[in-house]
């Protein structure tokens, strides 16, 4: 017995609803995942390039001054796809320049001058680019 036009129409409507809902659900979940990961990254939660995100903001930036040299340390970003860190320094927070890079969560600034006040910031780098800069750290070299 062949299906009637009414049965075919109902089947067609069910297929549209089923496959249409699947399409909408799939894209809604994907959009939610992107927004959630972006929110985590902005909040400083470590995400990495495998999720399509730049590295998280560096936290825990500190300085130790010994014999006029400034040694910076910070909390590491613990992700396999991290390429390293970029270190910035300036005489104000508005004129920071890149002064070096590091593959480890530390850096020695041997160019700082006694009597100077410097502002440091650090950013992590992965294949997608540079993460958010750390909070500025003010260092007075004696």
C-alpha positions, -999 to 999 in steps of 0.1 A, spaced: 0 0 0 15 33 -11 15 63 14 -11 90 9 -3 126 2 -13 134 37 12 108 51 40 121 29 33 157 40 35 146 76 67 127 70 82 157 52 72 180 81 87 156 106 120 154 86 122 192 84 116 196 121 140 168 130 169 179 107 162 216 111 162 212 149 195 193 147 211 220 125 199 248 149 210 228 180 244 221 165 251 257 157 237 270 190 259 247 210 290 257 189 282 294 194 277 288 232 311 270 233 329 299 216 313 325 240 320 304 270 357 299 261 360 336 253 345 344 287 369 321 304 399 336 286 389 371 295 385 360 331 421 348 331 412 311 331 439 292 311 427 282 276 450 275 247 452 274 209 436 240 207 403 259 216 411 287 191 421 311 219 450 334 226 468 327 260 453 338 293 465 370 310 497 366 330 493 367 367 516 369 397 542 393 381 568 401 407 603 417 407 635 411 427 662 438 425 698 428 432 729 448 422 708 470 399 694 441 379 657 434 379 646 398 378 610 393 369 590 362 376 554 353 371 529 324 373 534 301 343 507 294 317 505 256 318 495 247 282 514 226 257 509 250 228 525 280 245 554 295 224 568 317 252 565 350 268 571 386 257 584 412 282 576 449 280 592 478 299 588 516 299 591 547 320 553 550 320 525 526 313 518 545 281 552 539 264 560 503 269 585 486 245 594 450 240 627 443 258 629 406 253 613 372 253 615 341 274 605 305 271 603 302 309 582 323 335 612 346 343 634 373 328 665 392 339 665 429 329 702 439 329 695 472 312 676 489 340 694 519 354 699 527 391 676 554 402 651 546 375 614 538 379 602 512 354 569 497 345 568 461 333 542 440 317 543 404 303 522 385 278 521 349 268 523 339 231 509 309 212 503 301 176 473 324 175 491 355 188 498 374 220 476 371 251 465 399 273 492 419 290 497 414 327 488 441 352 516 467 352 543 462 378 561 493 390 598 488 399 621 514 414 657 504 409 681 516 437 
